[in-house]
């Protein structure tokens, strides 16, 4: 460990690179190579182990050879995902529910999922993501393992099933949000005591948190589930799926047509594993599984310790190509809910723990830290692993995540700005578009999304240089690395030639999947040059493209 604490950054590697594609490496290994363990060749992998004998130069070489899995690479090509927050909160007017709501409150007159998909495609989304279960624990499909689902409400609509089928008809990839936190599963006795404590707190004039306020609004109504969240149950041998009376999967399991998992789990983990199993076997393939890290009741004295290693193993076995938000070989939170990535955004990050055993990738610092993957972070003594862990920037079209009638959608110009500061900074944009109580996305929201999608296509759909020889007039320059080789550029300069004179247009740090450089004003030039002044290894740039921005309505 002493050696790691004295690591120093390597000398800058100054070079000018041509924007040309290079053939991808053949079948790169997916695990860290260690022939020595510190003197053999470093082979490409999505996760690397840092050995005590690794020199600073070798750590940076490992970072240069950390590459995405096939699933991660495909995910990073899907630049915009439409998030769909729709559920009990849509009908109660809340953002966070309590878990004590009556299932009959979820009463959409219709659910026009095809209209949702048309709106999402108009915005340029290539993937969609549905909140199958938010923190309130209300489940949007008829799960066998919870009484708090759509099957207990009017119409019994299988929202997840309808959503997945509509997405596939529209040619969209599918993600599912399954909240680990679950208010419907709070232990009933604990919940009753807690409500009394909240009442006392209110009488004393003390401020109440959001979870406390919604619990007080629901009065003496008990959580609608079976009391499994944080109930202190012991981990015992369990079989997943756990068959229920009359289970229609029994014959398929006996015949080996469905997989079986034997785990040690407590009551809640068994419940959560069974739901993961249902979603993947009934609605798959699932391209992204979103695991929210929120736990609304920790400050009130109750929490649930998740055995996430078992979750990750099950997901990987059921669907190896699925990327898990907050999981290994997955994707990470960008660190804010504003839809904005860092100016320096790395897809290669350090981990203080094995990412297969912890949520949020084992980052040795907070996700909101301004520096996620610099050499200083990679060479820190806390770094035990390196991993490919790209950023996802989430933001809502409206002020809230769920639809509230009095709120207004962001303008097309604002959405374009967010696109350039997320996708244009090596992140994916996760744009929430919440349907209303009538089961449709509001007309004003659709108009804003459509104008935004049109502006993106008109601006970035074509490289100005394809129109013919220069000079070209442009106000945006787009750069990209070939991620099959990883992410390596640390510092670069863009220059343009006009009238035989070169001048600097922009400087930057990271590039990654895409870097969009919005210039202060239009530039006319007959040549553009990118000079990489510092990198972690040989650089593989994709062709530089030039663009002229439109002016979407504000």
C-alpha positions as CSV (number, residue, x, y, z in Angstrom):
1,X,0.0,0.0,0.0
2,X,2.9,2.3,0.6
3,X,3.8,2.3,-3.1
4,X,0.3,3.4,-4.1
5,X,0.4,6.3,-1.7
6,X,3.5,7.7,-3.6
7,X,2.1,7.5,-7.1
8,X,2.7,10.4,-9.4
9,X,1.1,11.4,-12.7
10,X,2.9,10.5,-15.9
11,X,4.4,13.1,-18.1
12,X,2.1,14.7,-20.6
13,X,1.8,12.9,-23.9
14,X,1.7,15.6,-26.6
15,X,0.5,14.6,-30.0
16,X,-1.6,15.6,-33.0
17,X,-4.1,12.9,-34.0
18,X,-5.8,12.3,-37.3
19,X,-9.6,11.7,-37.1
20,X,-9.6,8.2,-38.6
21,X,-11.2,4.9,-37.5
22,X,-9.0,2.0,-36.5
23,X,-10.2,-1.6,-36.5
24,X,-11.5,-2.8,-33.1
25,X,-9.4,-5.2,-31.1
26,X,-10.5,-8.8,-31.5
27,X,-12.4,-10.3,-28.6
28,X,-10.8,-8.4,-25.7
29,X,-10.7,-10.2,-22.4
30,X,-13.3,-9.1,-19.9
31,X,-11.2,-9.6,-16.7
32,X,-8.1,-8.0,-15.5
33,X,-4.9,-9.7,-16.8
34,X,-2.1,-10.3,-14.3
35,X,0.8,-12.4,-15.5
36,X,3.3,-11.5,-12.8
37,X,1.0,-10.0,-11.5
38,X,2.6,-6.6,-12.3
39,X,5.0,-7.3,-15.2
40,X,2.7,-9.0,-17.8
41,X,0.8,-7.2,-20.5
42,X,-2.3,-5.2,-19.6
43,X,-5.2,-6.6,-21.6
44,X,-8.5,-4.8,-22.2
45,X,-11.2,-5.5,-19.6
46,X,-14.2,-3.7,-18.2
47,X,-12.9,-4.1,-14.6
48,X,-9.3,-4.1,-13.4
49,X,-7.8,-5.1,-10.1
50,X,-5.1,-2.7,-8.7
51,X,-2.2,-4.8,-7.3
52,X,0.0,-3.6,-4.5
53,X,3.0,-3.9,-6.8
54,X,1.4,-1.8,-9.6
55,X,3.5,1.3,-10.4
56,X,1.8,4.6,-11.1
57,X,2.5,4.2,-14.8
58,X,0.9,0.7,-14.8
59,X,-2.2,2.0,-13.0
60,X,-2.6,4.6,-15.8
61,X,-2.0,2.0,-18.4
62,X,-4.7,-0.1,-16.8
63,X,-7.1,2.9,-16.9
64,X,-6.3,3.3,-20.6
65,X,-7.2,-0.3,-21.3
66,X,-10.4,-0.3,-19.2
67,X,-13.1,-0.7,-21.9
68,X,-16.9,-1.1,-21.9
69,X,-18.7,-4.4,-22.1
70,X,-20.8,-5.0,-25.2
71,X,-23.9,-4.0,-23.2
72,X,-22.3,-0.8,-21.9
73,X,-21.1,0.1,-25.4
74,X,-24.6,-0.3,-26.8
75,X,-26.0,1.7,-24.0
76,X,-23.7,4.6,-24.6
77,X,-24.8,4.7,-28.2
78,X,-28.4,5.3,-27.0
79,X,-27.9,8.9,-26.1
80,X,-31.4,9.8,-24.9
81,X,-33.6,7.7,-22.7
82,X,-37.2,8.7,-21.8
83,X,-38.0,8.2,-18.2
84,X,-41.7,7.5,-17.3
85,X,-42.7,8.3,-13.8
86,X,-46.3,7.0,-13.6
87,X,-48.0,5.3,-10.7
88,X,-49.8,5.9,-7.4
89,X,-48.3,9.4,-7.0
90,X,-49.8,10.5,-10.3
91,X,-53.3,10.1,-8.7
92,X,-52.5,11.4,-5.2
93,X,-50.5,14.5,-6.4
94,X,-47.4,13.4,-4.4
95,X,-43.8,13.1,-5.4
96,X,-43.0,10.4,-2.7
97,X,-45.8,8.2,-1.5
98,X,-46.2,6.5,1.9
99,X,-47.1,3.0,0.9
100,X,-50.4,3.2,2.8
101,X,-52.4,4.5,-0.1
102,X,-55.5,2.6,-1.1
103,X,-54.9,0.6,-4.4
104,X,-58.3,1.9,-5.7
105,X,-56.8,5.4,-6.0
106,X,-54.8,4.2,-9.0
107,X,-57.7,4.6,-11.5
108,X,-56.6,5.7,-15.0
109,X,-59.5,6.0,-17.4
110,X,-57.1,4.7,-20.1
111,X,-53.4,4.3,-20.6
112,X,-52.3,5.4,-24.0
113,X,-48.8,3.8,-24.1
114,X,-48.6,4.2,-27.9
115,X,-49.0,7.9,-27.5
116,X,-46.2,7.9,-24.9
117,X,-43.9,6.2,-27.4
118,X,-44.7,8.6,-30.2
119,X,-43.8,11.5,-27.9
120,X,-40.6,9.8,-26.8
121,X,-39.5,9.0,-30.4
122,X,-40.3,12.6,-31.4
123,X,-37.8,13.7,-28.7
124,X,-35.1,11.4,-30.2
125,X,-35.2,8.8,-27.4
126,X,-33.8,5.4,-28.3
127,X,-34.7,3.8,-25.0
128,X,-37.5,4.2,-22.5
129,X,-37.6,3.5,-18.7
130,X,-40.7,2.9,-16.6
131,X,-41.1,3.1,-12.8
132,X,-42.5,-0.4,-12.2
133,X,-42.2,0.3,-8.4
134,X,-41.4,3.6,-6.8
135,X,-40.6,4.2,-3.1
136,X,-44.3,3.8,-2.1
137,X,-44.1,0.2,-3.2
138,X,-47.1,0.2,-5.5
139,X,-46.3,-2.3,-8.3
140,X,-47.4,-1.6,-11.9
141,X,-47.8,-5.2,-12.8
142,X,-49.7,-8.1,-11.1
143,X,-46.9,-9.4,-9.0
144,X,-47.4,-12.7,-7.2
145,X,-45.5,-11.3,-4.1
146,X,-47.3,-8.2,-3.1
147,X,-50.9,-7.2,-2.3
148,X,-50.1,-3.6,-3.2
149,X,-50.3,-3.9,-7.0
150,X,-52.5,-2.9,-10.0
151,X,-54.4,-6.2,-9.6
152,X,-56.0,-4.8,-6.4
153,X,-57.2,-1.6,-8.3
154,X,-59.9,-0.9,-10.8
155,X,-59.4,-2.4,-14.2
156,X,-56.3,-4.4,-13.0
157,X,-54.1,-3.0,-15.8
158,X,-50.7,-4.6,-16.4
159,X,-48.9,-1.3,-17.1
160,X,-45.5,-2.9,-17.4
161,X,-46.7,-5.4,-19.9
162,X,-48.5,-2.7,-22.0
163,X,-45.5,-0.4,-21.8
164,X,-42.9,-3.0,-22.9
165,X,-45.0,-4.2,-25.8
166,X,-45.6,-0.6,-27.0
167,X,-41.9,0.2,-26.7
168,X,-41.0,-2.8,-28.8
169,X,-43.6,-1.9,-31.4
170,X,-41.9,1.6,-31.6
171,X,-38.4,0.1,-31.9
172,X,-37.3,1.3,-28.5
173,X,-35.1,-0.4,-26.0
174,X,-36.6,-1.0,-22.6
175,X,-35.5,-0.1,-19.0
176,X,-37.2,-0.8,-15.7
177,X,-37.0,1.1,-12.5
178,X,-37.6,-1.1,-9.5
179,X,-37.1,0.9,-6.2
180,X,-35.3,-1.1,-3.6
181,X,-36.9,1.1,-0.9
182,X,-40.5,0.1,-0.3
183,X,-42.9,2.0,2.0
184,X,-45.7,-0.6,1.5
185,X,-43.4,-3.1,3.2
186,X,-42.7,-1.1,6.4
187,X,-43.4,-3.2,9.5
188,X,-46.9,-2.4,10.8
189,X,-46.1,-2.1,14.5
190,X,-43.1,0.2,13.8
191,X,-45.1,2.3,11.5
192,X,-47.9,2.8,14.1
193,X,-45.3,4.0,16.7
194,X,-43.7,6.2,14.1
195,X,-47.0,8.0,13.2
196,X,-47.5,8.7,16.9
197,X,-44.0,10.2,17.1
198,X,-44.7,12.4,14.1
199,X,-47.9,13.7,15.6
200,X,-46.1,14.6,18.8
201,X,-43.4,16.3,16.8
202,X,-46.0,18.3,14.9
203,X,-47.7,19.4,18.1
204,X,-44.3,20.6,19.4
205,X,-44.0,22.8,16.3
206,X,-41.0,20.9,14.9
207,X,-40.5,20.7,11.1
208,X,-41.4,17.5,9.4
209,X,-39.6,15.8,6.6
210,X,-41.3,14.8,3.4
211,X,-41.7,11.1,4.4
212,X,-43.1,12.3,7.8
213,X,-45.6,14.6,6.1
214,X,-47.1,12.0,3.8
215,X,-47.3,9.4,6.6
216,X,-49.2,12.0,8.7
217,X,-51.5,12.7,5.8
218,X,-52.4,9.0,5.7
219,X,-53.2,9.0,9.4
220,X,-53.7,5.5,11.0
221,X,-53.7,3.6,7.7
222,X,-51.2,0.8,7.9
223,X,-48.7,0.1,5.1
224,X,-50.4,-2.1,2.5
225,X,-47.7,-4.8,2.2
226,X,-46.5,-7.6,4.5
227,X,-44.0,-5.8,6.7
228,X,-40.8,-7.2,5.1
229,X,-38.7,-4.0,4.8
230,X,-36.2,-3.7,7.7
231,X,-38.1,-6.2,9.8
232,X,-34.9,-7.8,11.2
233,X,-35.6,-11.3,9.7
234,X,-32.8,-13.7,9.4
235,X,-31.3,-14.9,6.1
236,X,-32.4,-18.4,5.4
237,X,-32.2,-20.8,2.5
238,X,-34.7,-19.7,-0.2
239,X,-35.6,-20.8,-3.7
240,X,-36.2,-18.2,-6.4
241,X,-38.7,-18.2,-7.8
242,X,-40.7,-18.9,-4.7
243,X,-43.8,-20.6,-6.0
244,X,-47.2,-19.5,-4.8
245,X,-50.5,-21.5,-4.7
246,X,-51.7,-22.1,-8.2
247,X,-48.4,-20.7,-9.7
248,X,-48.5,-21.0,-13.5
249,X,-44.8,-21.5,-13.7
250,X,-44.6,-24.8,-11.9
251,X,-44.5,-27.0,-15.0
252,X,-41.9,-24.9,-16.8
253,X,-39.7,-25.0,-13.7
254,X,-40.0,-28.8,-13.4
255,X,-39.1,-29.2,-17.1
256,X,-36.1,-26.9,-16.7
257,X,-37.5,-24.3,-19.1
258,X,-37.0,-21.6,-16.4
259,X,-33.9,-21.2,-14.2
260,X,-33.9,-21.7,-10.5
261,X,-31.8,-19.9,-7.9
262,X,-30.9,-21.1,-4.4
263,X,-30.0,-18.2,-2.1
264,X,-29.7,-17.2,1.5
265,X,-31.9,-14.2,2.0
266,X,-34.0,-12.4,4.6
267,X,-37.7,-11.7,4.0
268,X,-37.2,-8.5,2.0
269,X,-34.3,-9.6,-0.1
270,X,-36.3,-12.8,-1.1
271,X,-39.3,-10.5,-2.0
272,X,-37.1,-8.3,-4.1
273,X,-35.3,-11.2,-5.8
274,X,-38.6,-12.7,-6.7
275,X,-39.7,-9.4,-8.3
276,X,-36.5,-9.2,-10.3
277,X,-37.1,-12.7,-11.5
278,X,-40.7,-11.9,-12.5
279,X,-39.6,-8.8,-14.5
280,X,-36.8,-10.5,-16.4
281,X,-38.6,-13.7,-17.2
282,X,-42.0,-12.2,-18.0
283,X,-41.1,-8.9,-19.7
284,X,-37.5,-9.3,-20.8
285,X,-35.2,-8.6,-22.5
286,X,-34.6,-5.6,-20.2
287,X,-31.8,-3.3,-21.4
288,X,-31.3,-1.3,-18.2
289,X,-32.4,-2.0,-14.6
290,X,-32.5,1.2,-12.5
291,X,-31.8,0.8,-8.8
292,X,-32.6,4.0,-6.9
293,X,-30.4,4.6,-3.9
294,X,-33.0,6.6,-1.9
295,X,-34.0,5.3,1.6
296,X,-36.7,7.7,2.9
297,X,-36.9,6.2,6.4
298,X,-33.3,5.9,7.5
299,X,-33.5,9.1,9.6
300,X,-36.6,7.7,11.3
301,X,-34.8,4.6,12.5
302,X,-35.5,1.9,10.0
303,X,-33.6,0.6,7.1
304,X,-33.0,-2.5,5.1
305,X,-29.5,-4.0,4.4
306,X,-29.6,-5.3,0.9
307,X,-27.5,-8.3,-0.3
308,X,-26.9,-6.6,-3.6
309,X,-24.3,-9.2,-4.7
310,X,-27.1,-11.8,-5.0
311,X,-29.2,-9.3,-7.0
312,X,-26.3,-8.6,-9.4
313,X,-25.6,-12.3,-9.9
314,X,-29.2,-13.1,-10.7
315,X,-29.5,-10.2,-13.2
316,X,-26.3,-11.2,-14.9
317,X,-27.4,-14.8,-15.2
318,X,-30.8,-13.9,-16.5
319,X,-29.6,-11.2,-18.8
320,X,-25.8,-10.7,-19.2
321,X,-26.2,-7.7,-21.5
322,X,-28.4,-5.7,-19.1
323,X,-26.7,-2.6,-17.7
324,X,-27.6,-1.9,-14.1
325,X,-27.8,1.7,-12.8
326,X,-25.7,1.6,-9.7
327,X,-24.4,-1.9,-10.4
328,X,-21.3,-3.6,-11.8
329,X,-20.6,-3.4,-15.5
330,X,-23.4,-0.8,-15.4
331,X,-23.9,2.9,-15.3
332,X,-23.6,5.6,-12.6
333,X,-25.5,8.6,-11.4
334,X,-23.9,11.8,-12.8
335,X,-24.3,13.4,-9.4
336,X,-27.2,15.8,-9.8
337,X,-30.8,15.8,-11.0
338,X,-30.3,18.8,-13.3
339,X,-29.3,16.8,-16.4
340,X,-25.8,18.3,-16.5
341,X,-22.6,16.4,-16.7
342,X,-19.2,17.6,-15.6
343,X,-16.9,19.5,-18.0
344,X,-14.4,16.6,-17.3
345,X,-16.5,13.4,-17.3
346,X,-14.7,10.1,-17.1
347,X,-16.2,6.7,-18.0
348,X,-13.3,5.0,-16.2
349,X,-13.6,5.4,-12.4
350,X,-11.8,4.0,-9.4
351,X,-13.5,1.8,-6.8
352,X,-12.6,1.2,-3.2
353,X,-14.5,-2.1,-3.2
354,X,-15.3,-4.9,-5.6
355,X,-18.2,-3.3,-7.7
356,X,-19.9,-6.7,-7.7
357,X,-20.5,-6.5,-3.9
358,X,-21.8,-2.9,-3.4
359,X,-24.3,-0.4,-4.7
360,X,-23.0,2.7,-6.6
361,X,-19.9,1.0,-7.9
362,X,-17.8,1.4,-4.7
363,X,-16.7,4.9,-5.6
364,X,-14.2,6.0,-2.9
365,X,-15.8,9.4,-2.9
366,X,-19.3,10.8,-3.3
367,X,-21.1,10.7,-6.7
368,X,-21.5,14.5,-6.5
369,X,-17.7,15.0,-6.3
370,X,-16.5,17.4,-9.0
371,X,-13.7,15.0,-9.8
372,X,-14.6,11.3,-10.5
373,X,-11.8,9.9,-12.5
374,X,-8.7,12.1,-12.8
375,X,-5.2,10.7,-12.3
376,X,-5.2,11.9,-8.8
377,X,-8.3,9.8,-8.1
378,X,-7.0,6.8,-9.9
379,X,-3.7,6.9,-8.0
380,X,-5.2,7.5,-4.6
381,X,-4.4,4.8,-1.9
382,X,-8.1,4.0,-1.6
383,X,-8.2,2.7,-5.2
384,X,-8.6,-1.1,-5.3
385,X,-10.3,-1.5,-8.7
386,X,-10.8,0.4,-12.0
387,X,-14.1,0.0,-13.9
388,X,-15.9,1.2,-16.9
389,X,-18.7,3.2,-15.3
390,X,-20.3,5.8,-17.6
391,X,-22.5,8.6,-16.4
392,X,-26.3,9.0,-16.8
393,X,-27.7,12.5,-16.3
394,X,-31.3,12.5,-15.1
395,X,-33.7,15.4,-15.3
396,X,-37.4,15.9,-15.5
397,X,-39.2,17.7,-18.3
398,X,-41.4,19.3,-15.6
399,X,-40.4,20.5,-12.1
400,X,-41.7,17.3,-10.5
401,X,-41.0,13.7,-11.5
402,X,-44.7,12.8,-11.5
403,X,-47.3,14.8,-13.4
404,X,-48.9,17.7,-11.6
405,X,-51.4,19.8,-13.6
406,X,-50.1,23.2,-12.5
407,X,-46.5,22.6,-13.7
408,X,-45.1,23.6,-17.1
409,X,-42.6,21.7,-19.3
410,X,-39.1,22.9,-20.1
411,X,-38.8,24.8,-23.4
412,X,-37.2,23.2,-26.5
413,X,-34.3,25.6,-26.1
414,X,-33.7,24.5,-22.5
415,X,-33.8,20.9,-23.5
416,X,-31.3,21.5,-26.3
417,X,-29.0,23.2,-23.8
418,X,-29.3,20.1,-21.5
419,X,-28.6,17.8,-24.4
420,X,-25.4,19.6,-25.2
421,X,-24.3,19.6,-21.5
422,X,-25.1,15.9,-21.0
423,X,-24.7,14.0,-24.2
424,X,-22.2,16.6,-25.3
425,X,-20.1,15.9,-22.2
426,X,-19.8,12.1,-22.3
427,X,-23.0,11.2,-20.5
428,X,-26.4,9.8,-21.5
429,X,-29.5,12.0,-21.0
430,X,-32.3,10.4,-18.9
431,X,-35.2,12.8,-19.6
432,X,-38.3,12.2,-17.5
433,X,-41.6,12.8,-19.3
434,X,-44.6,12.0,-16.9
435,X,-48.0,11.1,-18.3
436,X,-51.1,12.7,-16.6
437,X,-54.0,11.1,-14.8
438,X,-55.9,10.6,-18.2
439,X,-53.1,8.2,-19.3
440,X,-51.6,10.6,-21.9
441,X,-48.7,13.0,-22.1
442,X,-49.9,16.6,-22.2
443,X,-50.1,18.3,-25.6
444,X,-47.8,21.1,-24.5
445,X,-45.2,18.6,-23.3
446,X,-45.4,16.7,-26.7
447,X,-44.9,20.0,-28.5
448,X,-41.8,20.8,-26.5
449,X,-40.4,17.3,-27.0
450,X,-41.0,17.4,-30.7
451,X,-39.4,20.8,-31.2
452,X,-36.4,19.6,-29.2
453,X,-36.0,16.4,-31.1
454,X,-36.3,18.3,-34.4
455,X,-33.6,20.8,-33.3
456,X,-31.2,18.0,-32.4
457,X,-31.7,16.2,-35.7
458,X,-31.3,19.4,-37.7
459,X,-28.2,20.4,-35.8
460,X,-26.4,17.2,-35.3
461,X,-27.9,14.9,-37.9
462,X,-25.5,16.0,-40.6
463,X,-21.8,17.0,-40.7
464,X,-21.6,20.3,-42.6
465,X,-18.6,19.0,-44.5
466,X,-20.7,16.4,-46.3
467,X,-22.3,19.3,-48.3
468,X,-19.0,19.8,-50.2
469,X,-15.6,21.3,-49.9
470,X,-15.0,24.2,-47.6
471,X,-14.9,26.8,-46.3
472,X,-17.8,26.0,-43.9
473,X,-19.6,28.2,-41.5
474,X,-20.3,26.5,-38.1
475,X,-20.7,27.2,-34.5
476,X,-20.4,23.8,-33.0
477,X,-17.6,21.2,-33.2
478,X,-18.2,17.6,-32.2
479,X,-15.5,15.2,-31.2
480,X,-15.6,11.5,-30.2
481,X,-13.3,8.7,-29.1
482,X,-13.7,5.1,-30.4
483,X,-14.9,3.6,-27.1
484,X,-13.9,0.1,-28.2
485,X,-10.5,1.2,-27.1
486,X,-11.6,3.0,-23.9
487,X,-11.4,6.6,-23.0
488,X,-7.9,8.2,-23.1
489,X,-7.9,11.9,-24.0
490,X,-7.1,14.2,-21.0
491,X,-6.5,17.5,-22.7
492,X,-7.0,18.8,-26.2
493,X,-7.2,22.0,-28.4
494,X,-9.3,22.7,-31.4
495,X,-8.0,25.1,-34.1
496,X,-9.5,26.4,-37.4
497,X,-7.8,27.8,-40.5
498,X,-9.3,30.8,-42.3
499,X,-7.4,32.8,-44.9
500,X,-4.3,30.7,-44.3
501,X,-4.2,31.6,-40.6
502,X,-4.8,29.1,-37.7
503,X,-6.6,30.3,-34.6
504,X,-7.7,28.5,-31.4
505,X,-11.4,27.9,-31.2
506,X,-11.7,25.8,-28.0
507,X,-9.8,23.8,-25.4
508,X,-11.1,20.9,-23.4
509,X,-10.2,17.9,-21.2
510,X,-12.2,14.7,-21.7
511,X,-13.9,13.6,-24.9
512,X,-15.3,10.1,-24.4
513,X,-18.4,9.1,-26.4
514,X,-19.1,12.6,-27.5
515,X,-17.8,16.1,-26.8
516,X,-19.8,19.0,-28.2
517,X,-18.1,22.4,-28.2
518,X,-20.5,25.2,-28.6
519,X,-18.6,28.3,-29.9
520,X,-19.4,31.9,-28.9
521,X,-20.4,32.6,-32.5
522,X,-20.3,31.3,-36.1
523,X,-16.8,30.6,-37.5
524,X,-15.9,30.3,-41.2
525,X,-12.9,28.0,-41.9
526,X,-11.6,25.7,-44.6
527,X,-9.8,23.3,-42.1
528,X,-10.1,22.2,-38.5
529,X,-7.4,20.5,-36.4
530,X,-7.6,18.7,-33.1
531,X,-4.4,18.5,-31.1
532,X,-4.3,16.1,-28.1
533,X,-1.9,17.5,-25.6
534,X,-2.3,14.8,-22.9
535,X,-3.6,11.3,-23.0
536,X,-3.4,8.0,-21.1
537,X,-2.2,6.0,-24.2
538,X,-2.6,5.9,-27.9
539,X,-5.6,7.9,-28.9
540,X,-8.4,6.7,-31.2
541,X,-10.6,9.5,-32.4
542,X,-13.6,9.3,-34.6
543,X,-14.0,11.8,-37.4
544,X,-14.5,15.4,-36.2
545,X,-17.8,16.9,-37.3
546,X,-19.0,20.5,-37.8
547,X,-22.5,21.8,-37.1
548,X,-24.6,25.0,-37.2
549,X,-27.1,25.3,-34.4
550,X,-30.7,26.3,-35.0
551,X,-32.8,28.4,-32.6
552,X,-35.5,26.3,-31.0
553,X,-38.3,28.3,-29.5
554,X,-38.0,29.4,-25.9
